[in-house]
Amino acid sequence: MAEVVAMPKLGFDMAEGKLVRWLRAEGEEVEKGQVLAEIETDKATVEVEAAASGTVRRLLVTEGTSVPVGTAIAVIGAPDEPLEGIAPAPTAQAPPAAPPSRPKTAPAAPPAAPLAAPAPGPGPAAEAAPEPEGDGRLPGGRRASPLARRLAGEKGIRLSEIAGSGPGGRVTKRDVEASLGGKAKAFAPAAETESVPQGRLRAIIGRRMSQSKQQAPHFYVTSEIDAGPMLSFREEINAVLPEDGKISINDIIVRASALTLGKFRNLNASLQGDEVVRHGPVNIGVAVALDEGLLTVVARDADRKPLQDLGREIREMVARARQGRVKPEDIEGSTFSVSNMGMYDVDHFIAIINPPEAAILAIGSVREVPVVRDGQLAPGKRMKLTLSADHRLTDGVEAARFLQALKEILEHPLRMLL
């Protein structure tokens, strides 16, 4: 039976998505899990994978077209299977005709902008870069990430001349940047003033954060915790874990936050019209720093997963985000967010709420400071946590109680294992 691929819903407030680029042509075979298309949401450019193996029978939406969530965008099935009743999707633009089939050996259309990268300006430098195959493959079967393709196109770098450090020789953005680094030292002795288009991710962040600050009455509550027990807890656990399975301070805080949210449902909520939606699942959004801006990946059911499993899932999603290969499920459905700047020697900061969530937790650095214990001055390790909350959904007392409960867990981390 034919499998209909629909425009996915990536977030509570997502109404439509834009089909950026097809990576498979009509009549081409595709395996389950292979990338079928790139779509752009109000958060990121996402790779959509085929949910079934078969032949791409129809591409129902043309590149560059925005369609509502749930709209059929492609059909995968057997080569001779009848497809009655499946038609191109209506859109706010002119109704698109099915795109013509493209031979497998022919070059694909020029790649559209991937995650947060600015569109290239005209000029010989952009034209000099070779174009990968329609599925992102380079000559010889190697592949290049969307960010690598875009950066190489902007800088006039030939991807075929770059050694890829990713799986299977995949060329990543860092590989292109490393190539540029050598050229910069040789040919660019001084930086010049320049004007460049704002990147897509920066524009999206600006739009969403402006909306958040304008619509949500923010207030902020800060608490300081004794980080010593948490650091000792992490050290003891990591001593028995393999190198690739060690947990981080951020993993511990995500897990502790998820457990605490179960007692404060107004902070695990969103406002939809005149109704407060208190979410059952606790899905923690974790802010990931990219060169182009911040992207939030989502740790689902973070209150129900063992700490080691939670840490592994977060690491895998962060790696995909930095490679420009996020999956739809990586970025959709967060109900509360955590932003950690502790690795940048930051005492504390306040974060802007990620709409439509009710709150976000900002994490500062662990600092060794003098503290008073039983009337005596002694060295101690302290960390500041700041909760930004929406006054339409909660108030200062509830926010303070949340931080008290979170502090109790972080200062007695063995309770996370009970």
C-alpha positions as CSV (number, residue, x, y, z in Angstrom):
1,M,0.0,0.0,0.0
2,A,1.3,3.5,-0.9
3,E,2.8,5.5,1.9
4,V,1.8,9.2,1.9
5,V,4.4,11.6,3.3
6,A,2.9,14.6,5.1
7,M,4.3,17.9,6.1
8,P,5.2,17.2,9.8
9,K,4.2,19.4,12.7
10,L,7.3,20.5,14.5
11,G,6.0,22.4,17.5
12,F,2.8,23.4,19.2
13,D,2.5,26.7,17.2
14,M,3.7,25.5,13.8
15,A,0.9,25.9,11.2
16,E,2.9,25.4,7.9
17,G,6.2,24.5,6.5
18,K,8.2,25.3,3.4
19,L,9.5,22.6,1.1
20,V,13.0,23.8,0.5
21,R,14.5,21.0,-1.7
22,W,13.7,17.5,-2.9
23,L,16.6,15.0,-2.6
24,R,14.8,12.3,-4.5
25,A,13.2,12.4,-7.9
26,E,9.9,10.8,-9.1
27,G,10.6,7.3,-10.2
28,E,13.7,6.9,-8.0
29,E,14.0,4.1,-5.4
30,V,14.3,5.2,-1.7
31,E,15.0,3.1,1.4
32,K,13.3,3.6,4.7
33,G,15.3,6.2,6.7
34,Q,16.9,7.9,3.7
35,V,16.6,11.6,3.4
36,L,13.7,12.5,1.1
37,A,13.5,16.3,1.4
38,E,14.5,19.4,3.3
39,I,11.8,21.5,4.9
40,E,12.0,24.9,6.6
41,T,10.1,25.6,9.7
42,D,10.1,28.7,12.0
43,K,12.9,27.0,13.9
44,A,15.2,25.3,11.5
45,T,15.7,23.5,8.2
46,V,15.0,19.8,8.8
47,E,15.7,16.7,6.8
48,V,12.6,14.6,6.3
49,E,13.3,10.9,6.1
50,A,11.3,8.3,4.1
51,A,9.0,6.3,6.4
52,A,8.9,3.4,4.1
53,S,11.0,1.8,1.3
54,G,9.8,1.9,-2.3
55,T,9.6,4.1,-5.4
56,V,9.0,7.8,-5.2
57,R,5.7,7.8,-7.2
58,R,4.7,11.5,-6.8
59,L,6.2,14.7,-5.5
60,L,3.1,16.7,-4.7
61,V,4.6,20.0,-3.7
62,T,7.1,22.1,-5.7
63,E,10.3,23.4,-4.2
64,G,9.9,26.8,-2.5
65,T,6.2,26.2,-1.7
66,S,4.7,26.5,1.8
67,V,1.9,24.2,2.8
68,P,-0.1,23.6,6.0
69,V,0.9,21.0,8.5
70,G,-0.5,17.5,7.6
71,T,-0.6,18.2,3.9
72,A,0.5,15.3,1.7
73,I,3.8,16.3,0.0
74,A,4.9,13.0,-1.6
75,V,3.8,9.4,-2.2
76,I,6.0,6.3,-1.9
77,G,4.8,3.0,-3.2
78,A,5.3,0.1,-5.5
79,P,6.2,1.0,-9.1
80,D,2.8,-0.2,-10.6
81,E,0.6,0.5,-7.7
82,P,-2.6,2.6,-8.6
83,L,-2.7,6.0,-6.8
84,E,-6.3,7.0,-7.2
85,G,-7.5,10.0,-5.2
86,I,-4.0,11.4,-4.5
87,A,-3.6,14.9,-6.0
88,P,-1.2,17.8,-5.6
89,A,-1.7,19.8,-2.4
90,P,-3.5,23.1,-2.5
91,T,-1.4,26.0,-1.1
92,A,-1.7,29.7,-0.4
93,Q,0.3,30.2,-3.6
94,A,-0.6,29.1,-7.0
95,P,-1.5,25.3,-7.0
96,P,1.8,23.5,-7.8
97,A,2.0,21.0,-10.5
98,A,3.9,17.8,-9.8
99,P,7.6,18.4,-10.4
100,P,9.1,16.7,-13.5
101,S,11.1,13.6,-13.0
102,R,14.8,14.2,-12.9
103,P,17.3,11.6,-14.2
104,K,19.5,10.1,-11.5
105,T,22.6,11.0,-13.4
106,A,21.6,14.6,-14.0
107,P,22.7,17.3,-11.5
108,A,20.0,18.4,-9.0
109,A,18.6,21.9,-8.8
110,P,20.9,24.3,-6.9
111,P,20.6,23.5,-3.2
112,A,18.4,25.8,-1.2
113,A,19.8,27.4,2.0
114,P,20.2,24.9,4.8
115,L,20.0,25.5,8.5
116,A,20.5,29.2,9.2
117,A,23.0,29.8,6.4
118,P,22.6,33.1,4.4
119,A,21.8,32.8,0.7
120,P,24.9,33.3,-1.6
121,G,25.2,36.4,-3.5
122,P,25.9,36.4,-7.2
123,G,29.4,36.2,-8.4
124,P,32.1,33.8,-9.7
125,A,33.1,32.6,-6.3
126,A,29.7,31.0,-5.7
127,E,29.6,29.5,-9.2
128,A,33.0,27.9,-8.8
129,A,31.9,25.4,-6.2
130,P,30.9,22.0,-7.7
131,E,27.4,20.9,-7.1
132,P,26.7,17.6,-5.2
133,E,24.2,15.0,-6.5
134,G,20.5,15.5,-5.6
135,D,21.0,13.4,-2.4
136,G,24.0,15.5,-1.3
137,R,26.6,13.0,-2.6
138,L,29.9,14.1,-4.1
139,P,31.8,12.2,-6.8
140,G,33.0,8.9,-5.4
141,G,29.9,8.4,-3.3
142,R,30.9,10.7,-0.4
143,R,28.3,13.1,1.0
144,A,28.3,16.7,2.3
145,S,26.1,18.2,5.0
146,P,23.8,21.0,4.0
147,L,25.8,23.6,5.9
148,A,29.0,22.4,4.3
149,R,27.5,22.7,0.8
150,R,26.3,26.2,1.5
151,L,29.5,27.5,3.0
152,A,31.6,26.0,0.2
153,G,29.3,27.6,-2.4
154,E,29.7,31.0,-0.7
155,K,33.5,30.8,-0.4
156,G,34.2,29.1,-3.8
157,I,35.6,25.9,-2.3
158,R,35.4,22.7,-4.2
159,L,33.9,20.0,-1.9
160,S,35.5,17.3,-3.9
161,E,38.9,18.6,-2.8
162,I,38.2,18.5,0.9
163,A,38.7,15.4,3.1
164,G,35.6,14.7,5.1
165,S,35.8,13.9,8.8
166,G,32.2,12.7,9.2
167,P,30.8,9.2,9.0
168,G,31.6,7.6,5.6
169,G,33.8,10.5,4.7
170,R,31.0,13.0,4.9
171,V,32.2,16.6,4.5
172,T,31.0,18.7,7.4
173,K,30.9,22.5,8.0
174,R,34.0,22.2,10.2
175,D,35.9,20.5,7.3
176,V,35.1,23.5,5.1
177,E,36.0,26.0,7.8
178,A,39.4,24.2,8.3
179,S,40.1,24.5,4.6
180,L,39.2,28.2,4.8
181,G,41.4,28.7,7.8
182,G,44.5,27.9,5.7
183,K,43.5,30.2,2.9
184,A,42.6,33.0,5.4
185,K,46.2,32.9,6.8
186,A,47.7,33.0,3.3
187,F,45.5,35.5,1.6
188,A,43.6,37.6,4.2
189,P,46.1,39.6,6.4
190,A,43.4,41.9,7.6
191,A,39.6,41.9,8.0
192,E,37.5,44.3,6.0
193,T,34.2,45.9,6.8
194,E,31.4,43.9,5.1
195,S,27.7,43.8,4.9
196,V,26.1,40.3,4.7
197,P,22.5,39.1,4.6
198,Q,21.2,38.0,8.0
199,G,21.2,34.3,8.3
200,R,17.9,32.4,8.4
201,L,18.4,31.1,11.9
202,R,19.3,34.5,13.2
203,A,16.2,36.0,11.6
204,I,14.0,33.2,13.0
205,I,15.5,33.7,16.5
206,G,15.0,37.5,16.3
207,R,11.4,37.1,15.2
208,R,10.5,34.6,17.9
209,M,12.3,36.3,20.7
210,S,10.8,39.7,19.8
211,Q,7.4,38.0,19.9
212,S,8.1,36.4,23.2
213,K,9.2,39.6,24.9
214,Q,6.3,41.6,23.5
215,Q,3.6,39.1,24.3
216,A,4.8,37.3,27.5
217,P,5.2,39.4,30.7
218,H,8.6,38.0,31.8
219,F,9.7,37.9,35.4
220,Y,12.9,36.4,36.8
221,V,13.9,34.5,40.0
222,T,17.5,33.6,40.8
223,S,18.7,31.0,43.3
224,E,22.2,29.8,44.3
225,I,23.0,26.2,44.9
226,D,25.8,24.2,46.5
227,A,27.2,22.5,43.5
228,G,29.7,20.3,45.4
229,P,27.4,17.3,45.9
230,M,26.4,17.4,42.2
231,L,30.0,17.4,41.1
232,S,30.9,14.5,43.4
233,F,27.9,12.6,42.2
234,R,28.9,13.1,38.5
235,E,32.5,12.1,39.3
236,E,31.4,8.8,41.0
237,I,29.1,7.8,38.2
238,N,31.5,8.7,35.4
239,A,34.2,6.6,37.1
240,V,32.3,3.4,36.1
241,L,30.9,4.5,32.7
242,P,32.7,4.1,29.3
243,E,34.3,7.2,27.8
244,D,31.5,7.7,25.3
245,G,28.8,7.3,27.9
246,K,29.8,9.8,30.5
247,I,27.2,12.2,31.8
248,S,27.5,16.0,32.0
249,I,26.4,18.6,34.5
250,N,23.8,19.7,32.0
251,D,22.4,16.1,31.8
252,I,22.0,16.2,35.6
253,I,20.2,19.5,35.6
254,V,17.9,18.5,32.7
255,R,17.0,15.3,34.6
256,A,16.5,17.2,37.9
257,S,14.4,19.9,36.2
258,A,12.2,17.3,34.6
259,L,11.5,15.6,38.0
260,T,10.8,18.9,39.6
261,L,8.3,20.0,36.9
262,G,6.1,17.1,37.8
263,K,5.2,19.0,41.0
264,F,4.7,22.4,39.2
265,R,2.5,21.8,36.2
266,N,2.0,25.5,35.6
267,L,5.6,25.7,34.6
268,N,5.2,22.7,32.2
269,A,2.4,24.5,30.3
270,S,1.5,26.8,27.5
271,L,-1.2,29.3,26.8
272,Q,-3.5,28.6,23.8
273,G,-6.0,31.3,23.4
274,D,-7.8,31.7,26.7
275,E,-6.9,28.2,27.9
276,V,-3.9,27.0,29.9
277,V,-2.7,23.6,28.6
278,R,-0.8,21.7,31.3
279,H,1.2,19.1,29.4
280,G,1.4,15.6,30.6
281,P,4.8,14.7,29.0
282,V,7.8,16.6,30.3
283,N,9.9,17.4,27.2
284,I,12.9,19.5,28.0
285,G,14.3,21.7,25.3
286,V,18.1,22.0,25.5
287,A,19.7,25.0,23.8
288,V,22.5,24.2,21.4
289,A,25.0,26.8,20.4
290,L,25.7,26.9,16.6
291,D,27.8,29.3,14.6
292,E,24.5,30.7,13.2
293,G,22.7,31.0,16.5
294,L,20.8,28.8,19.0
295,L,18.8,25.7,18.2
296,T,16.8,23.8,20.7
297,V,16.8,20.0,20.7
298,V,14.1,18.2,22.8
299,A,14.8,15.5,25.4
300,R,11.4,13.7,25.5
301,D,10.0,12.3,28.7
302,A,13.0,13.4,30.5
303,D,11.4,12.6,33.9
304,R,11.0,8.9,32.9
305,K,14.4,8.0,31.5
306,P,17.5,6.9,33.3
307,L,20.2,9.5,33.5
308,Q,22.6,7.6,31.3
309,D,20.0,7.1,28.5
310,L,19.0,10.8,28.7
311,G,22.6,11.9,28.4
312,R,23.2,9.7,25.4
313,E,20.1,11.0,23.6
314,I,21.0,14.6,24.2
315,R,24.6,14.0,22.9
316,E,23.2,12.4,19.7
317,M,20.8,15.2,19.0
318,V,23.4,17.9,19.7
319,A,25.8,16.1,17.2
320,R,23.1,16.1,14.5
321,A,22.3,19.7,15.1
322,R,25.9,20.7,14.7
323,Q,26.1,18.7,11.5
324,G,22.9,20.3,10.1
325,R,21.1,17.0,10.1
326,V,18.4,17.4,12.7
327,K,15.4,15.1,12.5
328,P,11.8,16.4,13.0
329,E,11.5,14.7,16.3
330,D,14.7,16.3,17.5
331,I,13.2,19.8,17.7
332,E,9.5,19.4,18.2
333,G,7.3,19.3,21.3
334,S,9.4,21.0,24.0
335,T,7.4,22.0,27.1
336,F,10.2,23.7,29.1
337,S,13.7,24.8,28.2
338,V,17.2,24.8,29.7
339,S,20.0,27.1,28.6
340,N,23.4,26.4,30.0
341,M,26.2,29.0,29.6
342,G,28.3,27.6,32.4
343,M,31.1,26.5,30.1
344,Y,31.7,30.2,29.1
345,D,32.7,31.4,32.6
346,V,29.3,33.2,33.1
347,D,28.2,34.0,36.7
348,H,24.5,34.1,35.8
349,F,22.2,35.4,33.1
350,I,18.5,35.6,32.2
351,A,17.1,33.9,29.2
352,I,14.1,34.7,27.0
353,I,11.2,32.3,27.1
354,N,10.8,30.0,24.1
355,P,7.2,30.4,23.0
356,P,4.7,28.9,23.7
357,E,6.4,27.6,26.8
358,A,5.8,29.0,30.3
359,A,9.4,29.2,31.5
360,I,13.1,28.7,30.8
361,L,16.0,27.9,33.2
362,A,19.3,29.7,32.7
363,I,22.4,28.0,34.2
364,G,25.6,29.8,35.1
365,S,29.1,28.6,35.9
366,V,30.2,26.6,38.9
367,R,32.4,29.0,40.9
368,E,34.8,28.3,43.9
369,V,33.9,31.0,46.4
370,P,34.3,31.5,50.2
371,V,31.2,30.4,52.1
372,V,30.2,30.4,55.7
373,R,29.6,27.0,57.3
374,D,28.7,26.7,61.0
375,G,30.0,30.2,61.5
376,Q,33.4,29.4,59.9
377,L,34.7,30.7,56.5
378,A,35.5,27.8,54.1
379,P,35.9,27.2,50.4
380,G,32.8,26.1,48.5
381,K,31.4,25.6,45.0
382,R,28.3,27.5,44.0
383,M,26.2,27.8,40.9
384,K,23.4,30.3,40.1
385,L,20.2,29.3,38.4
386,T,17.8,31.9,37.0
387,L,14.2,31.0,36.0
388,S,12.5,33.2,33.5
389,A,8.7,32.7,33.7
390,D,5.5,34.0,32.0
391,H,3.4,35.9,34.5
392,R,0.2,34.9,32.5
393,L,0.8,31.3,33.6
394,T,2.5,31.5,36.9
395,D,3.8,33.9,39.6
396,G,6.8,34.7,41.7
397,V,5.9,32.4,44.6
398,E,5.5,29.3,42.4
399,A,8.7,30.1,40.6
400,A,10.6,30.4,43.9
401,R,9.1,27.2,45.2
402,F,10.2,25.5,41.9
403,L,13.7,26.6,42.4
404,Q,13.7,25.5,46.1
405,A,12.6,22.0,45.0
406,L,15.1,21.9,42.2
407,K,17.9,23.0,44.6
408,E,16.9,20.2,47.0
409,I,17.4,17.6,44.3
410,L,20.6,19.0,42.9
411,E,22.1,19.3,46.4
412,H,21.0,15.7,47.1
413,P,21.5,14.1,43.6
414,L,21.0,10.5,44.8
415,R,17.3,11.3,44.9
416,M,17.3,11.3,41.1
417,L,17.9,7.5,41.2
418,L,15.0,6.7,43.6
